C-alpha cells in the first residue's frame, strides 16, 4: 500500500513543492489548511497538483482538531510546515508568530505520543535560530535568535528534541536557511525585488524601496530543499539537519544581479527606506550542510546566481 503523508501548511511554498515530490514518489498526500473550503491553494494550482491532494481543515492550535486528523488519516509521515513564516511580519505580530509555530508543533507531538502510532514527524526549523554567523553553522552551533520568528522556531526545535529523547518519538527538525522559488509571495524581499525590476523594465515609473542592503544570506532553491525534508524521515534514526548552500551573499548582490538581468542599473531605481530596517537583524547567515551530504546523500546544486536568474526567468514567463 502507498505511504500516507500529512502536510500541515500545504498551501505555502515548501508545502506545495513537498506535496509534488511525495506524489511523484507514490504517496497518498493529505494537506491541511485552517479552512480548506475557502482557501485558494494558489501554489497547488500553479504546480497543477491540487486535484491529487486530499484537503482537510485543521486548526493546529486546537489539540482536539490535531488529534482528530491524525486518528482519521493515520499517516506514516507528518510534515509540520505551518505557522507565520515571515521574519519581518513577526516583529509586528510576535504573539501570533510564537503561538502559530510553537503550539501547533507541540499539539502534533503530543497527539502522536497520545495515539502511540509509529508516525514520523518533521518540523520546519530555521537557520534564523542561529543568529549572526561569521562561519557556516552546523548542527552543533548554539542558537542566538534575533527575531520573534527565530525565537518561535528555536522553541519548537527544542520541543521536538525533548519529545524525541523523552518519549522515543521519531521526530526531527530541518534547520533550513533561506530558500526561494517563484511561489514566494511578494511580501518576501526576493520576490519584491524581482517583481519591481520586471515592472520597471516594462516602463513603470517607480522606485523600489528597500531596507539594509549589506545583510548577507545563504540562498538556496526551495524545490531542492524539500527533498532534504523527505530524506530526513527515510533515515533510520531521527536526527536534526542543517540544510544550506554554505555561501553567503549580500542583498545588494541580489539586487544588482536581478536588475542586471533586465539590463538596468539598480542604483538608478532603488531607494533606502529606514522604516524598513528591522529592530534587530542578522548581519550574516550561512549554513554547513556537510552532515546532510554525509548521512542523507543530499547536497544543493542550485547556487546563488542560478537562484536569482531562475526567479527572473519565472517572472518573465508570468508577464
URFEN-V108991 format. One line per field, one symbol per residue. burial: I if it has 24 or more other ideal C-beta (glycine too) atoms within 12 Angstrom, else O. A space follows every 50 residues. Layout:
# URFEN-V108991
burial = ???
This chain:
# URFEN-V108991
burial = OOIIIIIIIIIIIIIIIIIIIIIOOOIIIIIIIIOIOOIOIOIIOIIOII OIIIIIIIIIIOOOIIIOIIOOIOIIIIIIIIIIIIIIOIIOOIOOIIII IIIIIIIIIIIIIOIOIOIIIIIIIIIIIIIIIOOIIIIOIOIOIIIIII IIIIIIIIIIIOIIOOOOIIIIIIIIIIIIIIIIOOOIIIIIIIIIIIII IOOOOOOIOIIIIOIIIIIIIIIIIIIIIIIIIIIOOIIIIIIIIIIIII IOIIIIIIIOIIOIOIOOIIOOOOOOOIOOIIOIIIIIIOIIOOIIOIII OIOIOOIIIIIIOIIOOOO
